[in-house]
Amino acid sequence: MSPPPPPIDLRLKPDELAVVTLCGLREYDKGYANTCLATWDRLKTPHRRYCVNDGTLGDEHRGWFEKYGIELIDHATLEPWVLEQLRDYPTLVEMRKRVPMYRKLVDVPRLFANHDRVLFVDTDILYTGPLRVPEPTPDVAYGMDDSIGYSGSWRLAYRDPMIVGLNSGFMLYPPRVVDLDMLERYARKYVFRAATPWLTEQTTWGAVAADQPKPRRFTGEQYRVLGGFRKRKRDDILNNRFVWVGDKSQIDNEQEMLDLARGGRVLHIAGMGKRWYEAIATLCDDALPEVTLDLIDAPLMTAGDRAKLASRLFTGGVVQKARAAIKGR
């Protein structure tokens, strides 16, 4: 059965890429967001830009998005349409309430279900120069994170395939890969009571990606997460190496951050890295040669990775229960 038509006219042509972000008052008109969104014209693949409203934005905020060529999707129109499609998925309904970022997994693929490809881009993504996305569209493509940003039951490490180190802030995929039945099962079994709820969307994406025939990831030379910590060295980033145990201290000087960022085409200025966004923006240059983003194979977690992930999630769950018990006294 074909997906229902969207509740609004997306005006998206067959040859255009849907570039989508999720935003609320938390990101609205922030300095880093202004700086990053101003670079999105460097994407040369024909596209249209949209923002899914997390429910905290109104019509009075629409002008800010229009300034960057982004259409703010009307929340009052989209919300009942999505909920109608979730009538048989009570866990997903609740996850969207608890974790606004879960809308990246549910709302975005449903809204663009009749189109071939989506590029999801967080508001803290900066393009340093002209670029295009690869074609044909892969089953799913993502960037390597600095740390293991997963949360949920320790059992998820063993019972379903999993990708290591996925960061969901910059993802290219065909909407058909996101299946509501799979999301409902996964959310109910593994992430509904997660110790760190805001990581559950990224965790679920790790399982969705692993479930595809050929998951891919962007190269460390072109896409880099800059989280503001010394977790990974420059060589680790360039070679897409994930580090389970690394230096947890914060980067405290501009030059060190610029050394990690220099040469990257897509820079994800995440977390504490945002303190350096103005310095990072000095690396932008429209005269750089246009590049098409490269993809490499994305391996599944090894047995050793699964054991490490299970240990972390189990420990996090124990700590969560202990805190709840103390709070309830």
VENLIN-V775484 format. One record per helix or strand. SS is the DSSP state (~ for helix, > for strand). FROM is the first residue (numbers start at 1). TO is the last residue. If there is no record, write none. Layout:
# VENLIN-V775484
{{SS & FROM & TO} {SS & FROM & TO}}
This chain:
# VENLIN-V775484
{{> & 17 & 23} {~ & 31 & 37} {~ & 40 & 42} {> & 43 & 43} {> & 47 & 53} {~ & 59 & 66} {> & 70 & 72} {~ & 75 & 85} {~ & 90 & 98} {~ & 100 & 111} {> & 118 & 121} {> & 125 & 127} {> & 131 & 132} {> & 140 & 144} {~ & 156 & 159} {> & 163 & 163} {> & 166 & 173} {~ & 175 & 177} {~ & 180 & 191} {~ & 197 & 210} {> & 216 & 218} {> & 223 & 225} {> & 229 & 229} {~ & 234 & 238} {> & 250 & 250} {~ & 254 & 261} {> & 266 & 268} {~ & 271 & 281} {> & 291 & 292} {> & 295 & 297} {> & 300 & 300} {~ & 303 & 327}}
